[in-house]
Amino acid sequence: MYFYYMIDYSGLENYSKVYAEIEEIAREEIMNCGGSLSHHHGVGKVRAGFMGRVNGAGAADVVKSVKAQLDPMNVFGVGNGGL
């Protein structure tokens, strides 16, 4: 399921926190129902916390190894995808 949502943040003091909480709840429910973590821009920072649930430790090790070889100075996609 691909979804977008919009909130009226007028009057909210910490709208980024509210957005993150809604995203977390929605993503959790989607994952519980067998949904995917994919996104056309990749997993990114917003969904990085779900990576361990989607891929095992072996997959994470492979991705980290490839990233270390291709981007040893860690300048591309810093903090994206749970790395």
The 8 nearest C-alpha neighbors of each residue, nearest first, counted from 0:
[[1, 2, 34, 35, 29, 36, 37, 33],
 [2, 0, 3, 38, 37, 35, 34, 36],
 [3, 1, 0, 4, 25, 26, 38, 29],
 [2, 4, 5, 1, 22, 0, 6, 25],
 [5, 3, 2, 6, 22, 21, 18, 25],
 [4, 6, 7, 3, 18, 8, 2, 21],
 [7, 5, 8, 4, 18, 9, 14, 17],
 [6, 8, 9, 5, 10, 11, 14, 4],
 [7, 9, 11, 6, 14, 10, 12, 13],
 [10, 8, 7, 11, 12, 14, 6, 13],
 [9, 11, 8, 12, 7, 14, 13, 6],
 [12, 10, 8, 14, 9, 13, 17, 7],
 [11, 13, 14, 10, 8, 9, 15, 16],
 [12, 14, 16, 15, 11, 17, 8, 18],
 [13, 15, 17, 16, 11, 8, 12, 18],
 [16, 14, 18, 17, 13, 19, 20, 12],
 [15, 17, 19, 14, 18, 13, 20, 21],
 [16, 18, 14, 20, 19, 15, 21, 13],
 [19, 17, 15, 21, 16, 20, 14, 22],
 [20, 18, 22, 16, 17, 21, 23, 15],
 [19, 21, 23, 17, 22, 18, 16, 24],
 [20, 22, 24, 18, 23, 19, 25, 17],
 [23, 21, 19, 25, 20, 24, 26, 18],
 [22, 24, 20, 26, 21, 25, 27, 19],
 [25, 23, 27, 21, 22, 26, 20, 28],
 [26, 24, 22, 28, 27, 23, 21, 29],
 [27, 25, 29, 23, 28, 24, 22, 30],
 [26, 28, 30, 24, 25, 29, 23, 31],
 [29, 27, 31, 25, 30, 26, 32, 24],
 [28, 30, 34, 26, 32, 31, 27, 25],
 [29, 31, 34, 33, 27, 32, 28, 26],
 [32, 30, 28, 29, 33, 27, 34, 26],
 [31, 33, 29, 30, 34, 28, 27, 35],
 [34, 32, 30, 31, 29, 35, 28, 36],
 [35, 33, 30, 29, 32, 0, 36, 31],
 [36, 34, 37, 30, 33, 0, 29, 53],
 [35, 37, 38, 34, 42, 46, 30, 53],
 [38, 36, 35, 42, 41, 39, 40, 1],
 [37, 39, 41, 40, 42, 36, 1, 35],
 [38, 40, 41, 37, 42, 1, 43, 36],
 [41, 39, 38, 42, 43, 37, 79, 80],
 [42, 40, 38, 39, 43, 37, 80, 79],
 [41, 43, 80, 46, 38, 47, 37, 44],
 [44, 42, 79, 80, 41, 45, 46, 47],
 [43, 45, 79, 47, 46, 80, 78, 42],
 [44, 46, 43, 47, 42, 48, 19, 22],
 [47, 45, 42, 48, 44, 49, 43, 50],
 [48, 46, 81, 80, 44, 49, 50, 45],
 [47, 49, 46, 50, 81, 51, 45, 44],
 [48, 50, 47, 52, 51, 46, 53, 36],
 [51, 49, 53, 52, 47, 48, 54, 81],
 [52, 50, 54, 53, 49, 55, 48, 56],
 [51, 53, 50, 49, 54, 55, 48, 30],
 [52, 54, 50, 51, 49, 55, 36, 35],
 [55, 53, 51, 58, 52, 50, 56, 59],
 [54, 56, 57, 58, 51, 59, 53, 52],
 [55, 57, 59, 58, 60, 54, 51, 61],
 [58, 56, 60, 55, 59, 61, 54, 62],
 [59, 57, 61, 60, 56, 55, 54, 62],
 [58, 60, 56, 62, 57, 61, 63, 55],
 [61, 59, 57, 63, 58, 62, 64, 56],
 [62, 60, 64, 58, 59, 63, 65, 57],
 [61, 63, 59, 65, 64, 60, 66, 58],
 [64, 62, 66, 60, 61, 65, 67, 59],
 [63, 65, 61, 67, 62, 66, 60, 68],
 [66, 64, 68, 62, 67, 63, 69, 61],
 [65, 67, 63, 69, 70, 68, 64, 62],
 [68, 66, 71, 64, 70, 65, 69, 63],
 [69, 67, 65, 66, 70, 71, 64, 63],
 [70, 68, 66, 67, 65, 71, 64, 73],
 [69, 71, 73, 66, 67, 72, 68, 74],
 [72, 70, 67, 73, 68, 69, 66, 74],
 [71, 73, 70, 74, 67, 75, 69, 68],
 [74, 72, 70, 71, 75, 77, 67, 76],
 [73, 75, 72, 77, 76, 70, 71, 78],
 [76, 74, 77, 73, 70, 72, 79, 78],
 [77, 75, 79, 78, 74, 73, 43, 80],
 [78, 76, 75, 79, 74, 73, 82, 80],
 [77, 79, 82, 76, 81, 44, 80, 43],
 [80, 78, 43, 44, 76, 81, 77, 82],
 [81, 79, 43, 47, 42, 82, 44, 78],
 [80, 82, 47, 79, 78, 50, 48, 44],
 [81, 80, 78, 79, 63, 77, 47, 59]]
